[in-house]
Amino acid sequence: MSDTDQGTLASLFKAVGDVLRENREALNQADLINGNHGDHMVQVFDIAAQAASEKRDTELAEAMEHAARLLEAQAGNGSAQLYAHGLQQIAQQFRRNDLTLDDFLGFVRAALAEDKVNNRAPSERRGDMLKALLAGLANWVQIESGRPTSDHPLDINALFEFGAAYLQAKQRGGSRSEILADAAANASPLGKSPHRRQSGKLAIQALLQAMQSSPANRIS
């Protein structure tokens, strides 16, 4: 992956961190246990952005795994541990399918396109990206539930749960990015606690919007 593409990954993580920084106090207040969840989430994406910058000459999966390793080392930040596991699982699926950041950007832009009629038909790469994301999410759920991961985690139960989360998000309404972020946060281990579900939806929506608005090969 080129320096330019990895710069894009770092900038995407930074964009999420900026949104979380703006909402830091609200997220701290939502954390009724320790009152520091907003601080922890800002730290998570600051570390992820720095990791992506450090690995700007590597493939997308390797950069994500580097971020996961740095996050896992943050022993006092439970959210960092949780996001480390998620990044690890999604990165493994990206590597298995040889997916790049351009593949990811193209998939997100197609998913968020408002004009369904003029939107291009799904490509094979977009299909691979969808399967990789869902498989990574399924294995993330399994890890946090104390179960071993699988090479083929997309069984009928996992697909049903993901589908139900999406339909429920659609019923709650919102923009396309809000609905997808809502569904992803609720279907993932982030949905197990209210404050992590809140910050997760915010972070995922910020990531989707940054990917939608960034140039194909660079985000300034």
Buried (B, 14 or more C-beta within 10 A) or exposed (E): BBEEBBBBBBBBBBBBBBBBBEBBEBBBEBBEEEEBBBBBBBBBBBBBBBBBBBBBEBBBBBBBBBBBEBBBEBEEBBBBBBBBBBBBBBBBBBBBBEBBBBBBBBBBBBBBBEEEEEEEEEEEBBEBBEBBBBBBBBBBBBBBEEEEBEEEBBEEEBEEBBEEBBEBBBEEEBEBBBBBBBBBBBBBBBBEBEBBBBBBBBBBBBBBBBBBEBEEEEBE
